Amino acid sequence: MAAPAKSANSATVNHPEAPSSVQNLTIGKALNLGLRKAMEDNDKVLILGEDVGKLGGVFRITDGLQKDFGEQRVLDTPLAESGIIGTAVGLAVRGFRPVCEIQFEGFIFPGFDQINSQLAKLHYRTQGKIKMPVVIRVPYGGGIGAVEHHSESPESLFAHLAGLKVVSCANPVDAYWMIQQAITSDDPILFFEPKRLYHSGALKAPVDTAATPEPLHKSRVIRQGTAATLVGYGPSVQVCLDAATAASSEGTELEVIDLRSLSPLDLAPVFDSVRRTGRLIAVNEAPSESSLTSEIVARVQQECFYSLEAPAMRVTGFDTPYPPAKLEEHYLPDLDRVLHAVDRAMNW
Amino acid sequence: MSSPEQWAHPDQGAESAATTVQPTPEQVIAGLRATTEGGADLIQLLTPEGERVPSPIFDPYVADVDIESLRELYRDMVIVRRADREANAMQRQGQLGIWVPLLGQEAAQIGSGRALLSNDMAFPSYREHGVGYARGVDFKELLGIFRCSDQGQWDFARHGFHPYTIVIGNQVLNACGYAMGQKFEGKVGNPESSGGENEATICYFGDGATSQGDVHEGFVWAAVYDAPLVFFCQNNQWAISEPTERQSRLPLYQRARGYGFPGMRVDGNDVLGCLAVTRWALDACRNGNGPVLIEAFTYRMDAHTTTDDPTRYRLSDELEAWKLKDPIERVRVHLTRNGGADADFFAEVDKAADDFAAELREFCFTMPDPPPERIFSNVYAEPSPVLDAERDEFLSYLDGFATAGGER
């Protein structure tokens, strides 16, 4: 990636080759800096969660924030997810902008009632008299060799709830900007973070904190190709990119789209792509039935019916609970399963 | 208020039941059964017979309540009851989809509602029509919810009265968050001399809700964050068909001790008692000594809602016994006996209540149905092209009927 242009205040730049606004970050560190920036920008932003204070969260995403912003802005809460979200709702009524951390996606369900019944509906119930600028950060996905409830992908359960928005970042630049955009939004947002990529050195990327970010609820073509369209989000984006790289070495150019926003969906770029490639392979770690990929496939057949050269395909987790982690390499969509689906689509 | 041993009754020493050794099983059952007796710990300023009972602790909190104020409390309760009966009747006529009667709980709601100051915030469940009235919400604005034409549209911030919450117990955590916010904003514990404005929050829930995890979590959170929150539990003895002993082995107010804050039981049919105890509790919260649990021991004299049939699960004897403790009648007797009001006053109040009901009725009958596009409005704060498209498609589908000669 080329170094971005120097910012206007580049007088203070120490390294002439890169402006000071550019830092090489992991997804985890980018989230940390994004949260810090959001807290600096607005003193109504609070962080609530288990172990988010001194410990900095079990993944260290809130590292150092309590030290710098104090215990009234970074709250180590009692161990009660309904409490975290239920009080965040009340704090939002009072005018705060709470950012909740759920430790692992498998623990969000005690809070599901508050998310569904209050967080998602108060704006509609009151016809806009009460806003719910609440962000719920959820580390999700598998591949970390963990015990039960630490590797799931429940995002479609939330994308199904009217009144909520759902996004997922897949790289450090998006991590830095999307978390800030979610916090600035006046709507409640479930922010799904690909936990196995938090500290991936391979995904480290230069983040220009002076850049202008893209809108939050836009999908993005991240690799251009002609043979087929791969659509993924969160942890699946990297799988799609790896598959595209492998296919390219054999002469097949795959287009890859990072969905970014799971609700609302921005499928126009997907339709455009499929109209060119004629083939769709949608990828997610969640079980296939009634998943985000179900929705993508349904909408693509509706919008691109005459362009399709093969049925729209899906590569997903299986319709089982998440298996013991010794089996997760089989459960998780990987490069081979994606390429297998590409082959089927190409040879239809 | 120096130690938990005195919390059950502020300043009453260590003899209160909340702090004595384990109650016997017989005591537990006696304390829980749907009964007319609130037990030895019941705080009461006005007996069912209309006798004023002195209370060194709570009298100061109603020292300003002269005959005129008591007449106003009486008027509030009569109007709220009359409106409640009118709404119930309108449901029977098919004008409301459902009604949730408050009959019998007027004192608990008016007493606690009138204890609030304008900066305080109240989080109701769905039966708190009386509290809403006390907060200045036009009773008409409650009807849309039950006519199913809206979901509550009063000015929540101006009235300090949050939307109704239908999922049992959810509002307790929401209220707790709001109260935490009051504290974070420095609206708690400011000395009077500083001129600082203190605030508190009250949340309403019933005996059934005390079994919900959210209420437990609300107790825990409010306690550990010292939130200025009054938990106002109207124990009306019945959670639809389930009596209080299906929710607890312990009188509900005594649960507070386990969470580390004061709990007290007030005669929920005593408007003066409810006013005094709630003022005490709100003061404690504003001064930074919250939270507080109040159990208002009362009785749901009508059904859970208009869809309910209490004859299937309780005896009418019980209702007859509670009628003797009617919240309005005791104020009437007290006023009469003390020369505070004559027949003209009571007739005037009844007339005002009838007028209020007639106005309510006329309003309800002429309420317009919401237009179809209302389905799609305000799902999100930010623009939603997806929903705009869905709305436009549906409206154009509806228009197709008009074009075809039908009526939309």
Interface residues (C-beta under 8 A of the other chain):
Chain A: L46 Q72 T77 P78 A80 S82 G83 I85 G86 T87 A88 V89 G90 L91 A92 V93 R94 G95 F96 P98 P110 D113 Q114 S117 Q118 L122 H123 Y124 R125 T126 Q127 G128 K129 I130 K131 M132 P133 A162 G163 K165 S185 D186 D187 P264 L265
Chain B: F123 D150 Q151 G152 Q153 D155 F156 A157 H162 P163 T165 V167 N170 V172 L173 N174 A175 C176 G177 Y178 A179 M180 G181 Q182 F184 E185 G213 D214 E217 G218 V220 W221 V224 S377 N378 V379 Y380 A381 E382 S384 P385 V386
